[in-house]
């Protein structure tokens, strides 16, 4: 990839990205000065951080006191004196709280709300996210002021011109995006009001990781020679980004045009699995409870201690299923040979530890296969896969994937440069130099509607008991489904999808605003016609709400079939699915001229 172009804006601007993870979080930023080439930087200094300038991430931990006030965040929450105070004053410690925001449609039979530390009384997950992002913003501001020449005056010059890039797992949808926006206001990132909302940009972790890989891997000379100098290679190649984090595993597939200018298109619906590294720890906890159930070391407190040690040491250094592993939790006097405890250490068979990783490997393989099959339907073979994220540093996971038959003809690469900061760095890069020109629809999207009753059709006769007559005299059947966009379709950012609607009411006042539910079909039928066949597969995605008073005011009465008058409102809903967030407009015909108006997308909690 060629070097970035100088920033063409007219004034200085700051771009800040927050990667709020289940276990760790990070911040990256870029100061855009007119005429200067952008440089993505990371915040590498946080309060109470021991490894200053090292990891560039902090634990996603908060402490709340009994009044619901934040008392410690990040590395501060690991200080022993603070831990002691928290215990004495009965503070609430929050870990893994991001999982409370998870999209409910994700397969999660292995995790229940009670498996996640509960939220403090009176606090929602959105409020916790807001509190955490407020802390991140303070860290970013302090770091920039302290790390740049004339930092304080520099900050003042751009504090009202900040663009925020907030990332989220691939499997999160509009509801979760709406919650993130609400949390951004709670955090004080932007004032409330629509005029400021455009400074918040939402991005999937998979797409952010792609931008990181472009900079750190795909742009390298070694990759260019490997991919381009081979004569038989096609003009376009398929790649998959595997972002392995603490909570989720996110997979995104793209085609890359190898000749300049390079171009990236999403070629398969994104995949998201709740099988991040915390679930290895969760499975270890269940295994330890079972193994030590009848041991004097099987008390909840000791098992919890062992789990925490496993999470910080054993899990990270595990490499070989044939080598036993140890959890050092006590002193030389702690022993229970019957349960493999000697000299304060619990011995675990390597094969038992390996089994804790199996669900993650299976989830990645299943998701990768789905994306590869979708890519092959476009005649786009997957040649490379890139493993990034904090969990990517686990050597056992990497070697399991390398040796799996599914990856036998794929070059699996781990970027050597801080894969745990891929999301934050990549998110900033996506704003500075966006690369993805089209995205792929995750589901079939459509609406619930009525359809004209046709007695000659068997499926209509089956439902004739539900028929009713409109004011116009037309006999219709309810519970029909009309698709607007099918699953797996490549959609460019500005591509519009529209559907015509009409409403008939006896009074114009009933037509001054409209609300239409957009549905996602999550089943396998290629062209579903009726919602009563698989009702559970049709889930509300959002509501489209628009002010139609201008149109309604010009409507003229029509004669109803049963006598009296009625009014008909006709308009089109225009949806843009190719952006990182769903956008909508309405349009109508005014004396042969198309006119458009705004429409809001609202997600119900």
Buried (B, 14 or more C-beta within 10 A) or exposed (E): BEEBEEBEEEEBBBBBBBBBBBBBBBBBBBBBBEEEEBEBBBBBBBBBBEEEEEBBBBBBBBBBBEEEEBBBBBBBBBBEEBBEBBEEEEBBBBBBBBBBBBBEEBEBEEBEEEBBBEBBEEBBBBBBBBBBBBBBBBBBBBBBBEEBEEBEEBBEBBEEEBBBBBBBBBBBBBBBBBBBBBBBBBBEBBEEEEEEEEBBBBBBBBBBBBBBBBBBBBBBEEBEEBBEEEEEEEEBBBBBBBBBBBBBBBBBBBBBBBEEEBBBBBBBBBBBBBBBBBBBBBBBBBBBBEBBEEBEBBEEEBBEBBBBBBBEBBBEEBEEBEEEBBBBBBEEEBBBEEBBBBEBBBEBBBEBBBEBBEBBBBBBBBBBEBBBEBBBEBEBBBBBBBBBBBBBBBBBBBBBBEEBEBBEEBBBBBBEEBBBBBBBBBBBBBBBBBBBBBBBBBBBBBBBBBBEBEEEEEEBEEBEEBBEEBBBEEBBBBBBBBBBBBBBBBBBBEBBBEBEBEBBBEEBEEBBEBEBEBBBBBBEEEEBEBBEBBEEBBBEBBBBBBBBEEBBEEBEEEEBEEEEEBBBBEBBBBBBBBBBBBBBBBBBEEEEEEEEBEBEBEBEE
